[in-house]
Amino acid sequence: MLIFTNGDCAAAALRAAGIPGRIVAWRDLLHDGPVPAGLELAALSTVRARFIAGCGWGEPAQVAADFEARDRQLEAAPAHDEVALVFEHDLYDQLQLLQLLAELAARPVTRLRLLCDAIFVGSEEPPALARRFAARRPVGDAELALARRAWYAFRQPTPTALAALLAEDLRPLPFLRSALRRLLEEYPSPRDGLGRSERQVLVAAADGGRRPRELFRLAGAMEEAPYLGDLPFRRLLEGLCAGPEPLLRPTGGAFRAPPGDDAPPLVLTAAGRRVLAGRADAVAGRGIDRWLGGVHLVPGHLWRWDGESLHGPS
């Protein structure tokens, strides 16, 4: 049996539960950085590896080798008697699940099964995880077809197809609707130019400043299904502290990464207070250059999300 799961923590939990088979951690933060359309698996993995290495999250050759090794396991999936997918309900996992289901739809396997509940795999006790794994369910044509449509929409250069999915029947993948909505919430708001993650950090820092690790904890507590790991969160803080009009500033010295327990608290700047109050637009003051799936948000190609509908491009 070949088992794909979201990362090393979940893979270790599956091994601790005594679950047999070859366990592969998919390891990609698809909610951050370019995931452009029109690329097959190998070419897309090259783009993703370059992005991850460029963020300083790994040595380039090793990151590329990890993607290649992961992809070889996927290519070999039809040789296994079963492929099992073990994922969670949050945005990070749901995007990985879409990619795997879309790829496996083109690589028919003997048996494809899924374990996906609103439970974080890495935090489960081994006996409970073993019982849940035994109850994994078959994946059928409805799940595969929906995953292919959603993965295609996620990678398009505009978010219109992605937003349109919210009007469809998404019941074959029960956590997809909330994940897609959470992704759309990362688009700048018409009110203040902030994505939800940025706004949550500013709210957490608004009472006089917090150290980076405390901001991570407080912002995560505002999520229905926390998905942002420490590496992309650090990147988020760096962005809020940068630019011609930073919204956060460290109380002593420059923001440094990685921020340890002794890192100085981050406080709102005057610009940050104006933006958080809705009196200024973060994009107007700082500009934007950000990828969300296949959408490259830059001036002139700027989409916004008001909680219910898209606005743009501008």
C-alpha positions in Angstrom: 0.0 0.0 0.0 1.1 3.5 -0.9 0.0 6.3 1.5 0.2 10.0 0.8 -0.2 12.5 3.6 0.4 16.2 4.3 3.9 16.3 5.9 6.4 14.7 8.2 4.4 15.1 11.4 1.4 13.2 10.0 3.7 10.6 8.4 5.3 10.0 11.8 1.9 9.6 13.4 0.9 7.0 10.8 4.0 5.0 11.5 3.5 5.3 15.3 0.0 3.9 14.7 1.5 0.8 13.1 -0.1 1.4 9.7 1.7 -0.6 7.1 2.8 0.6 3.7 5.1 3.1 2.1 4.2 6.6 3.5 5.0 9.7 1.5 4.8 13.2 2.8 3.6 15.5 0.0 5.3 18.6 1.6 4.2 21.6 -0.4 2.6 24.9 0.8 0.4 25.4 -2.2 -1.4 28.3 -0.7 1.8 30.4 -1.0 3.7 31.2 -4.2 3.1 30.4 -7.9 1.1 27.4 -8.9 0.6 28.3 -12.6 -1.6 26.6 -15.1 -0.4 24.6 -18.2 2.4 22.7 -16.5 2.7 18.9 -16.0 3.7 17.5 -12.7 7.5 17.6 -13.2 7.5 21.2 -14.5 5.2 22.4 -11.8 7.4 20.7 -9.2 10.4 22.7 -10.6 8.5 25.9 -10.2 7.5 25.0 -6.6 11.0 23.9 -5.6 12.5 27.1 -6.9 9.9 29.2 -4.9 10.5 27.2 -1.7 14.3 27.4 -2.0 14.0 31.1 -2.9 12.2 31.8 0.3 15.2 30.3 2.2 13.2 27.2 3.3 15.7 24.7 2.1 18.9 24.2 0.1 18.0 24.4 -3.6 19.5 21.0 -4.6 17.9 19.2 -1.7 14.5 20.8 -2.2 14.5 19.8 -5.9 15.6 16.3 -5.0 12.8 16.0 -2.4 10.2 17.0 -5.1 11.7 14.5 -7.6 11.6 11.7 -5.1 8.0 12.5 -4.1 6.9 12.6 -7.7 8.5 9.3 -8.5 6.3 7.7 -5.8 3.2 9.2 -7.4 4.2 8.0 -10.9 4.6 4.5 -9.4 1.1 4.5 -7.8 -0.5 2.2 -10.3 1.9 -0.6 -9.2 0.4 -0.7 -5.7 -2.6 -2.7 -4.7 -4.0 0.4 -2.9 -3.3 4.1 -2.7 -4.5 5.8 0.5 -4.7 9.5 1.0 -4.6 10.8 4.6 -5.4 14.5 4.9 -7.1 17.1 7.1 -9.8 19.8 6.6 -7.7 22.9 6.5 -6.6 24.9 3.4 -3.0 23.6 3.4 -4.3 20.0 3.2 -7.2 20.5 0.9 -5.0 22.0 -1.8 -2.6 19.1 -1.6 -5.5 16.7 -1.7 -6.8 18.4 -4.9 -3.4 18.0 -6.6 -3.1 14.4 -5.7 -6.7 13.5 -6.7 -6.3 15.3 -10.0 -3.0 13.6 -10.7 -4.3 10.1 -9.7 -7.4 10.6 -11.9 -4.9 10.3 -14.8 -3.1 7.4 -13.3 -5.8 4.8 -12.5 -5.0 2.7 -9.5 -6.4 -0.6 -8.4 -8.0 0.9 -5.2 -8.0 4.5 -4.0 -9.2 5.4 -0.5 -9.4 8.5 1.5 -9.2 9.4 5.2 -10.1 13.1 5.7 -11.8 14.4 8.8 -11.8 17.6 10.9 -9.0 16.1 13.0 -5.3 16.9 12.9 -3.5 13.6 12.2 -0.3 14.5 14.0 -2.1 15.1 17.3 -3.9 11.8 17.4 -3.1 9.0 19.7 -1.9 5.9 17.8 -4.9 3.6 18.6 -7.4 6.3 17.6 -5.6 7.0 14.3 -5.4 3.3 13.5 -9.1 2.9 14.0 -9.9 5.9 11.8 -7.5 4.6 9.1 -9.2 1.3 9.0 -12.5 3.1 8.2 -11.1 5.0 5.2 -13.6 5.3 2.4 -13.3 4.6 -1.3 -12.8 7.5 -3.7 -15.1 7.4 -6.7 -15.7 9.3 -9.9 -17.5 12.2 -8.3 -14.6 13.0 -6.0 -12.1 12.7 -8.9 -14.1 14.9 -11.2 -14.6 17.6 -8.6 -10.9 17.6 -7.7 -9.9 18.0 -11.3 -12.3 21.0 -11.8 -11.1 22.6 -8.5 -7.4 22.0 -9.2 -7.8 23.5 -12.7 -9.7 26.5 -11.3 -7.1 27.1 -8.6 -4.3 27.3 -11.2 -6.0 29.7 -13.6 -4.6 33.3 -14.0 -7.8 34.8 -12.7 -9.9 33.7 -9.7 -13.3 33.8 -11.4 -13.5 30.0 -11.9 -12.4 29.4 -8.4 -15.1 31.7 -6.9 -17.7 30.2 -9.2 -17.1 26.8 -7.6 -18.7 28.1 -4.4 -22.1 28.0 -6.2 -21.6 24.3 -7.1 -22.4 21.1 -5.3 -19.2 20.4 -3.5 -20.5 17.6 -1.3 -18.2 14.9 -2.7 -15.3 16.7 -1.0 -16.9 17.9 2.3 -14.2 20.4 3.3 -13.5 21.9 0.0 -16.0 24.8 0.3 -14.6 26.2 3.5 -11.0 25.8 2.1 -11.8 27.7 -1.1 -13.5 30.4 0.8 -10.5 30.7 3.1 -8.3 31.0 0.1 -10.4 33.8 -1.4 -10.2 35.6 2.0 -6.4 36.0 1.3 -7.3 38.4 -1.6 -7.1 42.0 -0.6 -10.3 43.5 0.9 -11.9 46.5 -0.8 -12.1 48.1 2.6 -8.5 48.1 3.7 -6.4 46.2 1.1 -5.6 43.4 3.6 -5.9 39.7 3.2 -7.3 37.9 6.2 -4.0 36.5 7.5 -2.5 40.0 7.4 -5.5 41.5 9.2 -5.4 38.9 11.9 -1.7 39.7 12.6 -2.5 43.4 12.9 -5.4 42.8 15.2 -3.2 40.6 17.4 -0.5 43.3 17.5 -2.9 46.2 18.1 -2.8 46.2 21.9 0.8 47.3 22.2 2.8 44.7 20.3 3.6 41.0 20.5 6.6 38.9 19.9 6.5 36.9 16.7 5.8 33.5 18.3 2.9 35.0 20.3 1.5 36.6 17.1 1.7 33.2 15.5 -0.3 31.7 18.3 -2.9 34.4 18.5 -3.5 34.7 14.7 -3.8 30.9 14.5 -6.5 31.0 17.2 -8.6 33.2 15.0 -8.8 30.4 12.3 -11.6 28.0 12.1 -9.1 25.5 10.7 -5.5 26.7 11.3 -3.3 26.0 8.2 -0.4 28.5 8.2 2.9 27.0 9.3 5.7 28.8 10.9 7.7 29.3 7.7 5.0 31.1 5.7 3.9 33.0 8.8 7.5 34.3 9.1 7.3 35.4 5.4 4.0 37.1 6.2 5.6 39.1 9.1 8.5 40.1 6.9 6.1 41.5 4.3 4.2 43.5 6.9 7.5 45.0 8.2 8.7 45.8 4.7 7.9 48.3 1.9 7.7 52.1 1.7 4.9 52.1 4.3 5.4 49.1 6.6 2.4 48.2 8.8 4.4 46.6 11.6 7.8 47.4 13.1 10.0 45.7 15.7 10.5 47.7 18.9 14.2 47.3 18.7 16.3 46.9 15.6 15.3 45.3 12.3 13.0 42.3 12.0 15.1 39.3 11.7 14.3 35.7 10.6 14.0 33.3 12.0 12.5 35.1 15.0 13.4 33.3 18.2 11.8 33.7 21.7 14.0 36.7 22.3 12.9 38.6 19.2 11.6 42.0 20.0 7.8 42.6 19.9 6.2 43.9 16.8 4.0 47.0 17.0 1.7 48.7 14.6 3.1 51.7 12.7 1.0 54.7 12.1 0.2 53.4 8.6 -0.8 50.0 10.2 -3.2 51.7 12.5 -4.8 53.7 9.6 -5.1 50.5 7.5 -6.6 48.4 10.4 -9.2 51.2 11.0 -10.1 51.2 7.3 -8.9 54.7 6.8 -6.1 53.7 4.3 -5.6 51.0 1.8 -2.6 48.6 2.3 -2.1 48.0 -1.4 -2.1 51.7 -2.3 0.5 52.3 0.4 2.7 49.3 -0.1 2.0 47.9 -3.6 1.5 44.2 -4.2 3.3 41.3 -5.8 1.8 38.1 -4.6 0.8 34.7 -6.1 -2.3 32.9 -5.0 -2.4 29.7 -7.0 -2.3 30.7 -10.6 -3.2 34.3 -10.0 -0.3 36.8 -9.9 -1.6 39.8 -8.0 0.3 42.9 -9.2 -0.8 46.5 -10.0 -3.1 46.4 -13.0 -4.0 42.7 -12.3 -5.4 43.2 -8.8 -8.5 41.2 -7.7 -10.2 41.8 -4.3 -12.6 39.8 -2.3 -15.3 41.4 -0.1 -16.4 38.2 1.7 -19.0 37.3 -0.9 -17.8 38.4 -4.3 -14.8 39.3 -6.4 -13.9 42.8 -7.5 -11.4 43.4 -10.3 -9.2 43.4 -12.0 -7.7 46.8 -11.4 
